[in-house]
Amino acid sequence: MITLTTNHTGSLYGVPVFADGNRLVDHADGLRQIRAEWNLTRQELAAICGVASRTIEGYEYGKPVTVTPLLRLKEWLALEACRVRVLERKRDAMRELLDEVSAGEKKP
């Protein structure tokens, strides 16, 4: 799974870098992988990053990426990861509740 982090030796001056474990990934591949993992269109990623979809296309073809879109994407990824964890907890709690109700119905 690809991450966008400032907690890597390849990150200088707080500029986020794409990493797959400890291996750095270039921005073009990193953006394509993020789009694929999150099932995002270029337009959706552009809105997240605050740039035009043609800019995302340029980034994916190797155009240098500026810091601000990367920081916006990093923040969005963190928020989405939190949202996913909350939804997973709610799902687990609902399953437990359903199991309890189901177990109660099975008793004579």
C-alpha positions in Angstrom: 0.0 0.0 0.0 1.3 3.4 -1.0 1.6 6.2 1.6 2.2 9.9 1.4 4.4 10.9 4.3 6.8 13.4 5.7 8.1 10.8 8.1 10.8 9.4 5.7 14.4 10.2 5.1 13.6 11.1 1.5 11.3 13.9 2.8 13.2 17.2 3.0 11.8 20.3 4.6 8.4 18.8 5.3 7.7 18.0 1.6 5.6 14.8 1.4 7.0 11.8 -0.5 5.3 8.7 -1.7 6.5 5.5 -0.1 5.8 1.8 -0.4 7.1 0.6 2.9 10.6 2.1 3.0 10.9 2.3 -0.7 10.4 5.7 -2.3 8.0 5.9 -5.2 8.2 8.8 -7.7 5.3 11.3 -7.7 3.9 10.1 -11.0 3.6 6.4 -9.9 2.5 7.5 -6.4 -0.4 9.6 -7.7 -1.5 6.8 -10.1 -1.4 4.3 -7.3 -3.3 6.5 -4.9 -6.0 7.1 -7.5 -6.3 3.4 -8.1 -6.4 2.4 -4.4 -9.0 5.0 -3.6 -10.9 4.6 -6.9 -10.5 8.3 -7.8 -10.8 10.0 -11.2 -8.4 12.6 -12.2 -11.1 15.2 -11.6 -11.7 14.0 -8.1 -8.0 13.9 -7.2 -7.7 17.4 -8.7 -10.5 18.7 -6.5 -8.8 17.2 -3.4 -5.4 18.7 -4.4 -6.9 22.1 -5.4 -5.6 21.9 -9.0 -7.0 21.3 -12.5 -7.4 17.8 -13.8 -5.0 18.6 -16.5 -2.4 19.4 -13.8 -3.0 15.9 -12.3 -2.5 14.4 -15.8 0.8 16.4 -16.1 1.9 15.1 -12.7 1.2 11.6 -13.7 3.3 12.0 -16.8 6.3 13.3 -14.8 5.7 17.1 -14.5 7.2 18.3 -11.1 4.6 18.4 -8.3 4.4 21.5 -6.1 4.2 21.2 -2.4 0.7 22.5 -1.7 -1.2 19.8 -3.7 0.8 17.1 -1.9 0.0 18.6 1.5 -3.7 18.8 0.6 -3.6 15.2 -0.6 -1.8 14.0 2.6 -4.4 15.7 4.8 -7.3 14.2 2.8 -5.7 10.7 3.0 -5.4 11.1 6.8 -9.0 12.2 7.1 -10.3 9.3 4.9 -8.2 6.8 6.8 -9.9 8.0 10.0 -13.3 7.9 8.4 -12.7 4.3 7.3 -11.6 3.3 10.8 -14.8 4.8 12.3 -17.0 3.0 9.8 -15.2 -0.3 10.5 -15.8 0.2 14.2 -19.5 0.9 13.6 -19.7 -2.1 11.4 -18.1 -4.3 14.0 -20.4 -3.0 16.7 -23.4 -3.7 14.5 -22.3 -7.2 13.9 -21.8 -7.8 17.6 -25.3 -6.5 18.3 -26.8 -8.6 15.6 -25.0 -11.7 16.9 -26.4 -10.9 20.4 -29.9 -10.5 19.0 -29.6 -13.7 17.0 -28.2 -15.6 20.0 -31.2 -14.4 22.1 -33.7 -15.6 19.5 -32.2 -19.1 19.4 -32.7 -19.7 23.2 -35.9 -21.7 24.0 
